[in-house]
Amino acid sequence: MRNRVREQRTQRGLSQAEVAAALGVSRQTVISIENGRYLPSLPLAFRIARFFGLPVEKMFDPDGEEAGR
Amino acid sequence: MMSFIGPRWRKPAWMVLAGAVFAAALVIRGGRYWWLWVSLVAIVMAGRAFLFYMLAAEDDDVGALAGSRADERQNLLSLRSRALAFNVIAVAAFIGLTVAVAIRASWWWPFAVILGITGLGYLAGLRAYGIAEERPADDTDAQHEAPSPIRS
């Protein structure tokens, strides 16, 4: 599963800590999601998509390769 | 239940409580050196509580778990670790029971109790988190049943 969390975060000039604080998760979890090591729950995936102002299917691509690869 | 205690203090508070209960058991047991054992338990549990309190300040997964502020991924990590611990306990208890039976030892029963408790715990987990949630599917009603595309 590929996601665009890192891409969207860097485009907005945000740090991982800032995104983590906004989403109510730890910085380590944001790092894990960006690296494709952790697939967020559905509620968290929607929170991420809402935070970046994108539809969830734009943030997470089930057909793409993992971001960390 | 523990919301009136700050997150960083919750696990240390549980450890102090557990230590106090165990120390009370040692006092009830009595004996010549009961105070020595109680002191030992107090030192060990206070040390553990202090260690967890210090770990909770760390900005990592262990710190988040020790400080009772874990998010969903960290809770999942903890859950997997506990599942692994459960498996290890069950295998160790089975080996212990097998050895005890083979050598006709009288201490077989604690292993059997542990095995039984882990098995019952697993069944309780299935009931609490899985089986109890099962309901007939909504589409079992014949009036609403859609024809299967593979039906001949």
Contacts between the chains, C-beta under 8 A, distances in Angstrom:
chain1	res1	chain2	res2	distance
A	24	B	71	7.2
A	25	B	71	4.1
A	25	B	72	7.1
A	25	B	73	7.2
A	26	B	61	7.5
A	26	B	64	5.6
A	26	B	70	7.8
A	26	B	71	5.2
A	26	B	73	7.5
A	26	B	74	6.4
A	27	B	59	7.2
A	28	B	60	6.5
A	28	B	61	5.7
A	28	B	64	7.8
A	28	B	73	7.6
A	28	B	74	7.6
A	29	B	71	5.3
A	29	B	72	7.5
A	29	B	73	4.4
A	29	B	74	7.1
A	32	B	73	6.1
A	38	B	73	5.1
A	40	B	72	7.3
A	40	B	73	7.8
A	41	B	72	5.5
A	44	B	72	6.2
